[in-house]
Amino acid sequence: MSLRPPAVKQGVTNKCWAACMEGWSYISWYWPNTGQDVFVQKYGSTGGALDARSTQFAQFVQDWNLGMAFYDAGQFTASAASSLINSDWGYFMFIEMQGPGASHARLAFDVINGQIRAMEPADGQPDFIVGPPDGLGKLMILSPAL
C-alpha cells in the first residue's frame, strides 16, 4: 500500500492526466512537486489533452521516466495492479478508453481485497474511488515500474 495521494481535481475536462500527475508528484520522493498547469503547458495538446500520438506525449513519458502497458477491456487484474503498487514506485496512472477518442485518467495507490483504490480527478465525482480492475475498459497503464 502506498500513501493516499492528495485529491486533485482537473477543473477542465481534458486535464485529468495532469491532475493525476500533480497529485502523484506531491507524494513521490522521486519527482519535484509540479502543478497540473505546468504539465498541460509542456505536454498537453489542444484543450490540454494528453495525445498519445503526439511528440509531446513521447517527451512526457521520457521526461518522467514512465513505461507503458496496454490491456484489453476486462483483462487488467488485481495481481497486475498489486505488482505495480508494491514496486519501488508505489503508484500508477491508468487511462481508460471510454469511447471513440475519449479517455479518462486516474491515479491508483492501493489494492485491497482485489479492488483498486484510486484518486478520481473528475469534478463532481468523489475524490477517491474503489472498484474491480477487471471491470475497467481498455487501458493504458503508465508507471516508472514498467
N, C-alpha and C positions, 0 to 999 in steps of 0.2 A: 504494500500500500504506500502511496505517495501522499504528500500533504495536499489537502484540498486547495486548489488554486482560488484566487480571488474571483468573484463574479464580475465579468467584464461584458457589458452589452455593446452590441455593434452599432447602434444608432442608425446606420444606413444599411439597407438590405444586403448589399454586396460585400460588406466588411466583416462577415462572420469569421473568416480565416484570420484577419488582422486582430480581431478581438481575442481570439484563441491564442494567438502568438503573444499579445500583450500580457494576458494572464499567465501564460507559460513563462515568459521572460521574467516576471516578477517573483516567481518561486524557484527559478533554476539557479544553480550555482555556476553553470557553465555559460550563461548569456547575460549581457547587460540588460537592465530594465529598459524596455523600449515600448513607447506608446503606439497604439494602432494606427494613428495618423502617419507616423514615420514609415510603418510597413506599407501602407497604402501609397504614399508618395513615391517610395522607392521601387515597389514591386507590383503595384496594382495596375490594372488595365482600365478600360473605360468604366466609369462608375465605381472604381475601387475594387472590382472583382479580381480574383486570382485566376488568371487564364493559363492552364497547364500547357497550352500550345505556344506560349509567348517566350521571348528571350528573358523577360523579367522573371518568369517562373523558374527558368533554368538558373538564373542568378540567385534567386531566393533560396532554392534548395542547396546551392553551393555555399552561399554566404552563411547559412545557418546549419550547415552540415547535416542535412536531412536526407535520409534514404526513403525509398518509396516501396510499397507493396500494394497489390491490387487483389480484390476479392469480388467474386460474383455475388449477387443477392443471396442472402441466407448462408453463405459459406464461411464467414468470419466466425471463429469460435472463442469461447471463454478461455480456452487454453492458449490460443494465439495472443489474445488480449493480455492475459496474465504474464506471458513471457515478455511482452513489451513493458508492462508496468514494473515487473521485477528486474528489469535490466538496470544498469547503472544510471540510465537517463530518467526512468521513473514515470514518463508520460508519453502520450502520443496523440496526434491530431488525426481524427478520421473525417473524411469528406465523403458524404453520402450523396449519390446521384438521386435526385428527387423527380426527375422528368427531363425531357429534352432540353439540354442547355441549362438546367437548373440543378444546383447542388447546395449542400449546407455542411459547414464545418463545426465540429465540437471537439473539446479537449478532454480526453479520458485520463483519469487519475487513479482509478481503483477498480477491482473486480471482486465482488462479494457474492458467494453462492451462485456463480455463473452469470451474474448481472454486471454490466459495465456501469460505473458511475462516471458522469461527465459534466463538465461545465457547459451550460447552454447559453450562447451569446445572443440569441434572438430576443428582441424586445417583445414584451408582453408574454413571455414564457417564464417558467420557473428558472431560477438561477442554476440549479443543478437537476439533472435527470438520472434515472436508473432504468435500465432495460436490457433485454437479452441480445447479445451480439448477433445471433442467428436471425433476429428479426429485422436487421438492417438491410437496406438495399445494396446496390453495387457500391463498393468502397475503394477509395484511395487512402492509404494509411501513410502518414508522414512521421518519421521518428529518427533521431540520431542512432537508435539501436538497430536500424535496418541496414 
